[in-house]
Amino acid sequence: MGCFFSKKSRRKSPVKEPGVPAAEKDATGNNVAESAAPSGNEQTAPKQYSWDKREKVDPKDFMLTGVKDATVGRLPGKLNGQQFVIQDCENCNIFVFDHSATVTIDDCVNCRIVLGPVKGSVFFRDCKDIKCVVACQQFRTRDCKKMDVFLCCATQPIIESSTSMKFGCFQYYYPDLAFHFKDAGLSIFNNNWSNIHDFTPVSGETNWSLLPEDAAVLEYVPLPDSESEFKSVRISTEVNRSIVPMTKGGRRKESEESCLFVFFAGDYTTANARKLIDETTAKGYTLIQTKEVSMRPEDVNRVFQNNAEGLTEWTSKGPVVALELNGDGVVEACRSIANEIFNGTKVFVSENKSSACRDVDNFFNFADMQMGL
């Protein structure tokens, strides 16, 4: 009887591909990966970027269009350095009590406008019968007629194809104005309001002139209506409260004697300059012009010449603020004020009447070249 030994058949297990782990299963026996994968009807949440979280801006918040016979504008904090557009407005009082990047004003007629400090340009186009108060880096008009402008402009104002344009020195105050000048990167001491360049002069005609020296802002631009949203803004148009110093500009000087007074950088440079203006104007002297500029050691030697020794080290601390004051006896008065009030402050004051004229020319010619004027 023979014995048969039969081999058991071996069932082959599934072959695993190298590097691929076996699928894990959950308690129900389903593959975990399959359970976690989104179905065809499900969508993953879109990725969030930083710019997606920014507050949405409505362009209408930065425009005034087609307004008539109304008091409108923007309160402090509404623009915060954005661009602003004013167009097609008629017989309006417009108050922009904030700093902005640029402002364009197109096709406006018979409007009174106040613009807070503008970091870049203010451009009026095709406007007529406008009275305004403006502070900006650049000021320009094109195809405009009959404008009265109280201006603070860091560069040379330009008019083009414009007629009957009149300019005066900026005179205005509201509580946030000094901060807005700083936010816009403007210096209250750099004001070329009377140095107008006519891009399209006409032979035998004068397209621009200066407003009367005693012109008051309120005679041109009224305060906001008592019922408007701007009634809470405390405004002053008095010369002695204006953020920007009142200067004589390009008008004829009353005296042949001027004095250069320079404050070197310090903690109270602006306050000291204002104090000097108050002291000298109270004595009957006139502020002709001011400038705030940076100086290099070689600039100090060129501008102050024999008096440069001891001044160079102070220019590295920051910009200097210079003032030209005018009137008979002004040099002696300024030197007396420097000794009595600014004894502990680094300043330069013209030594005498004969050298003062050279001092003024040297400094302000340098400053104009430095600023590209």
C-alpha positions in Angstrom: 0.0 0.0 0.0 1.6 3.0 -1.1 1.6 6.3 0.8 1.1 9.5 -1.1 2.5 12.7 0.3 0.8 15.7 -1.3 2.3 19.3 -0.8 0.0 21.9 0.6 -0.7 24.7 -1.8 0.8 27.9 -0.6 -1.3 31.1 -1.2 0.8 33.9 -2.1 0.3 37.2 -0.1 0.0 40.4 -2.0 3.3 41.8 -3.1 4.1 45.1 -1.5 5.8 47.7 -3.5 9.0 48.9 -2.0 8.7 52.1 0.0 4.9 52.1 0.1 3.5 51.3 3.5 0.4 49.2 4.0 -2.8 51.2 4.2 -4.0 51.8 7.7 -7.6 50.9 8.5 -10.0 52.4 11.0 -12.3 50.6 13.3 -14.8 50.0 10.5 -12.2 48.5 8.2 -12.0 51.4 5.9 -8.7 52.9 4.8 -7.9 55.9 6.9 -6.4 57.8 4.0 -9.6 57.3 1.9 -11.7 58.4 4.8 -9.6 61.6 5.3 -9.6 62.5 1.6 -12.2 65.1 0.6 -15.1 63.9 -1.5 -15.9 65.3 -4.9 -18.5 67.6 -3.4 -16.1 69.1 -0.7 -13.7 72.0 -1.3 -10.7 73.1 0.7 -10.7 76.6 2.3 -8.8 79.2 0.2 -5.4 80.2 1.5 -5.4 83.6 3.3 -2.8 86.2 2.5 -1.9 89.4 4.5 -3.5 91.6 1.8 -6.7 89.7 2.0 -7.1 90.9 5.6 -6.7 94.6 4.8 -9.7 96.8 5.3 -11.6 97.3 2.1 -11.3 100.8 0.7 -14.3 102.5 -1.0 -13.0 104.9 -3.7 -16.0 107.2 -3.0 -14.5 108.0 0.4 -11.6 109.7 -1.3 -13.6 111.8 -3.9 -16.0 114.7 -4.0 -17.8 114.8 -7.2 -20.7 117.0 -8.6 -21.5 118.7 -5.3 -23.3 122.1 -5.5 -24.2 124.7 -2.9 -22.9 122.7 0.1 -20.3 122.6 2.9 -18.4 119.3 2.5 -14.9 117.8 3.0 -13.1 115.4 5.4 -12.5 115.4 9.1 -9.1 114.5 10.7 -8.3 110.8 10.3 -10.5 110.2 7.3 -7.8 110.3 4.6 -4.6 109.3 6.5 -2.3 110.0 3.6 -4.4 108.7 0.7 -5.0 110.4 -2.6 -8.0 112.7 -2.9 -10.0 114.0 -5.9 -12.3 117.0 -6.1 -14.2 117.5 -9.3 -17.2 119.2 -10.9 -18.1 121.1 -7.7 -19.9 124.5 -7.7 -20.4 127.1 -5.1 -19.1 124.9 -2.3 -17.1 125.4 0.9 -14.7 122.4 1.0 -12.6 121.6 4.1 -10.1 118.8 4.1 -8.7 118.7 7.7 -6.3 115.8 7.1 -3.0 115.0 5.4 -3.0 113.3 2.0 -0.7 112.0 -0.7 -1.9 114.1 -3.7 -4.9 116.2 -4.5 -6.4 117.0 -7.9 -9.1 119.6 -8.4 -10.8 119.6 -11.7 -13.6 121.7 -13.3 -14.7 123.5 -10.1 -16.3 126.9 -10.1 -16.8 129.5 -7.3 -15.5 127.3 -4.5 -13.7 128.0 -1.2 -11.2 125.3 -0.4 -9.0 124.4 2.6 -6.5 121.6 2.1 -4.5 120.1 4.9 -0.8 119.2 4.2 -0.2 117.3 1.0 2.9 115.1 0.7 3.1 115.4 -3.1 1.3 117.6 -5.6 -1.8 119.7 -5.6 -3.0 120.2 -9.2 -5.9 122.5 -10.2 -7.2 122.1 -13.7 -9.9 124.0 -15.5 -11.1 125.8 -12.4 -12.5 129.3 -12.1 -13.2 131.7 -9.2 -11.4 129.7 -6.5 -10.3 130.9 -3.1 -8.1 128.5 -1.2 -5.7 127.7 1.6 -3.1 125.1 0.5 0.0 123.4 2.0 1.9 121.0 -0.3 5.2 119.8 -1.7 4.3 120.9 -5.3 1.6 123.3 -6.5 0.5 123.6 -10.1 -2.4 125.0 -12.1 -3.4 124.6 -15.7 -6.2 126.4 -17.6 -7.4 128.2 -14.5 -8.8 131.7 -14.0 -9.3 134.0 -11.0 -7.7 132.1 -8.1 -6.7 133.6 -4.7 -4.3 131.2 -3.0 -2.9 131.4 0.6 0.0 129.0 0.0 2.7 127.0 1.7 4.8 125.2 -0.9 8.1 123.5 -0.5 9.1 123.9 -4.1 8.5 126.6 -6.8 4.8 127.0 -7.6 3.9 126.6 -11.3 1.1 128.1 -13.2 0.3 127.1 -16.8 -2.2 128.7 -19.2 -3.7 130.4 -16.1 -4.7 134.1 -15.6 -5.7 136.4 -12.8 -3.8 134.3 -10.2 -3.1 135.9 -6.8 -0.9 134.5 -4.0 -0.4 135.1 -0.3 1.4 133.4 2.6 -0.3 130.5 4.3 -2.2 131.6 7.4 -4.2 128.8 9.2 -4.4 126.7 12.3 -6.4 123.7 13.6 -5.3 121.4 16.4 -4.0 118.6 14.3 -2.3 120.7 11.6 1.3 120.5 13.1 1.0 116.7 13.2 -0.3 116.6 9.6 2.7 118.7 8.4 5.0 116.1 10.0 3.0 113.2 8.6 3.2 114.7 5.1 7.0 115.3 5.4 6.7 119.0 5.1 8.7 121.7 7.0 6.8 124.8 8.1 10.0 126.8 7.3 10.2 125.8 3.7 7.7 128.1 2.0 8.2 129.5 -1.5 4.7 130.9 -1.8 5.8 134.1 -3.7 8.3 132.5 -6.0 5.9 131.8 -8.9 7.0 130.3 -12.2 4.7 131.1 -15.1 5.1 128.2 -17.6 3.3 130.1 -20.4 4.0 133.8 -20.0 2.4 136.3 -22.4 4.4 139.3 -23.5 3.1 142.5 -22.1 0.7 140.7 -19.7 1.0 139.6 -16.1 -0.8 136.4 -15.2 -0.1 136.4 -11.5 0.4 138.9 -8.7 0.6 138.9 -4.9 -2.4 139.5 -2.6 -2.4 142.6 -0.5 0.1 142.3 2.4 -2.7 142.7 4.9 -5.1 140.2 3.2 -6.9 138.2 5.8 -7.9 134.6 5.1 -11.5 135.1 6.5 -12.1 137.7 3.8 -11.6 135.0 1.2 -12.4 131.6 2.9 -15.1 131.6 5.6 -15.2 129.3 8.6 -17.3 126.2 8.3 -21.0 126.5 8.9 -22.2 126.2 12.5 -24.5 123.4 11.4 -21.9 121.4 9.4 -19.9 118.4 10.6 -16.8 120.6 10.8 -18.1 122.9 13.5 -16.2 120.9 16.2 -12.8 121.7 14.6 -11.2 124.6 16.4 -9.9 126.9 13.6 -7.9 130.1 13.7 -6.8 132.3 10.9 -4.9 134.8 13.1 -1.4 135.4 11.9 0.2 134.9 15.3 -1.4 131.4 15.6 -0.6 130.2 12.1 1.4 127.0 12.0 3.5 128.4 9.1 5.3 131.6 9.9 4.1 134.7 8.0 6.8 135.9 5.7 7.1 138.9 3.4 8.3 136.8 0.5 9.1 138.6 -2.7 7.6 141.9 -1.7 10.0 144.9 -1.5 11.9 145.1 1.8 11.2 148.2 3.9 14.8 148.5 5.0 18.3 148.0 3.5 19.4 146.2 6.7 18.8 142.5 7.1 20.1 139.9 9.5 20.7 136.2 9.2 19.8 134.2 12.3 20.5 130.4 12.2 19.5 127.8 14.7 21.5 124.5 14.6 19.7 121.3 15.3 18.5 120.7 18.9 15.5 119.5 20.9 13.8 122.9 20.7 14.8 124.2 17.3 11.2 124.9 16.1 10.2 126.4 19.4 13.2 128.6 19.5 12.6 129.8 15.9 9.1 130.7 16.8 10.3 132.5 20.0 12.7 134.6 17.9 9.9 135.5 15.4 7.7 136.6 18.3 10.4 138.7 19.9 11.5 140.4 16.7 8.1 141.1 15.2 7.0 142.6 18.6 9.9 145.0 18.2 8.6 146.0 14.7 11.0 143.9 12.5 9.8 141.9 9.5 10.4 138.2 8.7 11.4 138.0 5.1 12.0 134.3 4.5 12.9 131.1 6.3 14.5 127.8 5.3 15.2 124.4 6.9 18.0 122.5 5.2 20.8 119.9 5.9 24.4 121.0 5.6 27.6 119.2 5.0 31.0 120.3 6.5 32.0 121.8 3.1 28.7 123.7 2.9 29.4 125.3 6.3 32.8 126.5 5.1 31.3 127.9 1.9 28.3 129.6 3.5 29.8 130.9 6.8 33.3 131.4 5.5 35.4 133.0 8.3 32.8 132.2 10.9 32.7 128.5 10.0 35.0 127.3 12.8 33.1 125.5 15.6 29.9 125.2 13.5 30.8 122.1 11.4 30.2 119.6 14.2 26.7 120.9 14.8 25.5 120.2 11.2 25.8 116.4 11.8 23.1 116.6 14.4 20.3 117.5 11.9 19.0 120.3 9.6 19.5 123.9 10.4 16.7 126.5 10.5 17.6 130.0 9.1 15.6 133.2 9.2 16.1 136.5 7.4 14.8 139.5 9.5 14.6 143.0 8.2 14.5 146.5 9.6 16.7 149.4 10.7 18.8 148.2 13.7 17.8 144.5 13.2 21.4 143.1 13.5 22.0 144.7 16.9 18.5 143.6 18.1 19.1 140.0 17.0 22.5 139.8 18.7 21.0 141.2 21.9 18.1 138.6 21.7 20.6 135.8 21.1 22.6 136.7 24.2 19.6 137.3 26.5 17.3 134.4 25.4 19.3 131.9 23.4 22.6 132.0 25.4 22.7 128.2 25.8 21.7 127.4 22.3 24.0 127.0 19.3 23.2 129.8 16.8 24.8 132.0 14.2 23.9 135.7 14.0 25.3 138.2 11.5 28.0 140.3 13.2 27.2 143.7 11.7 25.2 145.5 9.0 27.9 145.3 6.3 28.4 141.5 6.6 24.7 140.7 7.1 23.8 141.2 3.4 26.5 138.7 2.4 25.4 136.3 5.1 21.8 136.3 3.8 22.8 135.9 0.2 25.3 133.1 0.9 22.9 131.1 3.0 19.7 131.4 1.0 21.4 131.0 -2.4 22.9 127.7 -1.0 19.5 126.7 0.4 17.7 127.3 -3.0 20.3 125.2 -4.8 20.1 122.5 -2.2 16.3 122.4 -2.7 16.5 122.6 -6.5 14.9 126.0 -6.8 
